[in-house]
Amino acid sequence: MTHLPGVRIHVHERGDRSLDGILKLIDAASQASPLEEMLRPMCAETAAVANADVVSAYVREHTDVGDSLVMRANVGFPHQAIGTVTLRVGEGITGFVAECMRPVTVAVAARDRHYKHIAGIDEEKYPSFLGVPLLDGATSVGVLVMQRRGDRPFSHADVALATALAAPFAFALERHNQRQQLVNGDKARTARLRGTPVVSGDGMGRAILVPTLSSFDVGTTRPVRMQVGDALDIVARDFEKARQRFARSNEASVVRALDGANLLLEDTRLRDHLVEAVDEQGLMPGLLRVARDYARHSRRGGDTLLTERARSIEDLCVLVYAIATGRRFLHAGGVLVAQRLSGLVAACALSRKVAAFVIDGDANRQGPGVAVARAAGIPVMAEVEGLFAWARSEDLLVLEGNEGVLHVNPSTDAVAAYRSRLARGA
């Protein structure tokens, strides 16, 4: 209790878990951080305040098949669920929350008619469900979901608390969208670029820019959410999923591509080198050290195979960095934009259901990455002039693969024409 002359007031000091938690969420929502980095600690704080075993933040995103709810942050489920668990608006209980724009509770989620099972995350262990829509005016921009183990249903008081906790999440999404608009400017930034079709076909999706290690700022520290060994295991699982797709393929170029990538992932000396370097120097400096070591070795040897291996190792380091720091990467329906296409990246992208590949330089038509893409029927366009000058992460890209044309942030007419060709099967 604090007393002032003539006034009797009560200052609520620290110690009220719910109040302190909401204030922490408001502070976190105000940070100018990448969306997933901002949302994850907010989920952790929410789990502590609401006594929930699982907390997930779903963000509503526009795709070529309509609006989807994508899990962008979570505590309680496996890390690989982030960015891969996707529901259409109206699909599952979470989609129903977004559609009806009201809080929803279910004592046993699997018994509800709206329920949709998501494989691989063991959600059946957490049957008690509470979903709260994240609202921006009259629109739902996402859903905050809480789940509990066993017979612990959410009460009316829990719903009131969850609604209060959801407000900072909605604010975080609003601030993020405002920052994205400032970065991207208005959508007058459009371009029609020429390229060379390598694997024919049309495609449309949001740009996924694949960086090189040297493009990262070593001095910039990103929270490390996963050990290098665990990140390598996720890369290996993604690769194995793609390899199973071609298990009966007799095409020599595909077999060579997958065998080469598999040898890289099974190289225990390389794995030990990565783990040791990261332990000694930190994530990014350690990965850079390993990539540069192999690059120097390949230059001294002058062997084409060694050079290709060194490039694949750099690609592996980029994948490990992205996974270990929780970056959104290789998401379903995206268009991968890169300087080159290795067999490893192509296979991992295939397992994540990437829609197309666009290459800045000359894509080797006989190379391992192109072999994997061709066998999977994924379009590849190379030698796109001005690609990195125009395309930015999350730009909408439309490939007219047979014509060798790439549209960056195309007009509605170009998008409609693409969808018409898709509908005709052209």
C-alpha positions, 0 to 999 in steps of 0.5 A, a space after each residue: 500500500 502506498 499513501 499520498 497526502 489527501 489520496 488513498 491509492 493502492 499500487 499493485 506491486 510485483 508478485 501478482 502472476 497474472 498481472 505481471 504476465 500480461 505486462 510482460 506480454 505487452 512489453 514483448 509485443 512492443 519489441 522490433 523482433 522477427 515475428 517468430 522470435 517475438 511470439 515464442 517467449 510470449 507463448 512461454 509466458 502465457 503457458 506459465 500464467 495460464 497453467 497450460 501445458 501447450 500454448 500455440 500462436 497461429 497466424 493467418 496468412 494469405 496463400 494461393 489456395 486461400 487464407 491459412 492459419 500457420 503455427 508460428 510459435 509454440 511451447 509444448 510441441 516438437 520444434 518442427 511443428 512451427 511453420 509446418 502445422 497449417 490449417 485452413 480457416 474453418 478447418 479443425 477446432 482452431 480454424 473454427 475459432 478463427 471463423 466464428 471469432 469467439 473463444 472456444 473450449 472443449 474438454 476432450 478435443 478429439 470428441 468434437 466434430 470440428 477436430 482434425 488430427 495433426 500427425 507427429 506432435 502427440 497432441 492427443 496427450 493434451 485433450 483439454 482445448 481453449 482457443 481465443 481469436 486474435 482480432 484486428 477490428 472485425 477480422 481474425 488475424 490469428 488464434 491463440 491456443 492453450 491445451 492441458 494434459 488429462 482431466 483439467 478442463 478450462 473454466 470460465 475464469 480461464 477463458 477470461 484470462 486467456 482473452 486478456 492474454 490474447 490482446 498482446 498477441 493481436 497487438 504484436 501481429 499488428 505491429 509486425 504487419 506495420 513494420 513489414 509494410 514499411 520495409 516492403 513499401 507499397 506493392 507498386 514495387 513490381 517487376 517482370 524478369 526474364 529467365 531460362 526455363 530449366 525444368 518447365 512448368 508454372 508456379 506461384 508462392 511467397 519468396 523464400 530467399 536462401 542466404 549464403 553464410 557470408 551474407 549473415 552478420 556474425 555480430 548479430 546474435 539470434 537466440 539459439 533454440 536448438 543444439 546443432 546435433 538436433 538441427 542436423 537430425 531434422 535436416 536428415 529427417 527432411 532429406 529421408 522423407 524426400 529420399 523415400 519418395 524416390 525409393 524405387 527410382 532407377 534414374 541414375 542422376 536422381 540416385 547420384 544426387 540423393 546418394 551424394 547428399 546422404 553421404 554428407 549427412 552420414 559423415 560422422 567426422 563432419 558432424 563432429 567437426 560442426 558440433 565441436 566448432 559451434 561449442 567452441 565459437 558459437 553458432 554462426 562463427 562455428 558454422 562459418 569456420 567449418 564451411 571455410 575449412 572445406 572451401 579452402 581444402 577444395 580450392 587447394 585440391 582443384 577437384 570438381 567433386 570437392 568443390 561441389 561437396 564444399 558448396 553442399 556443406 555450406 548449404 547444410 550449414 545454412 539449413 542448420 542455422 535456420 533450424 537452430 534459430 527458428 527462422 521460417 524456412 522452406 515452408 509449403 507453397 513457397 518459391 525458393 530463391 537461391 544462387 544455386 541448387 544443391 541436391 540436399 537443398 532440393 530434397 529438403 525443400 521437396 519434403 517441405 512441399 516448396 512449389 518452385 525454384 528460381 536460381 540467380 545464376 546458371 543452373 547445371 542442367 545435369 546437376 543434383 539439385 535439378 535432377 531431384 526437381 525434375 524427377 519431382 516435377 517442380 519447376 526450375 528457372 535459372 539465369 534470372 537477371 536482377 533476381 536479388 535486386 527485385 525479389 525480397 523475402 515474402 514477395 509474391 512470385 509467379 513463374 511462367 515456366 514455359 515462357 521464361 518469365 518471373 513476375 515479382 508482386 504481379 498484378 491481379 491479372 497475372 495472378 488470375 491468368 496463372 490460376 486459370 492455366 492451373 485450372 485448365 491443367 496447362 
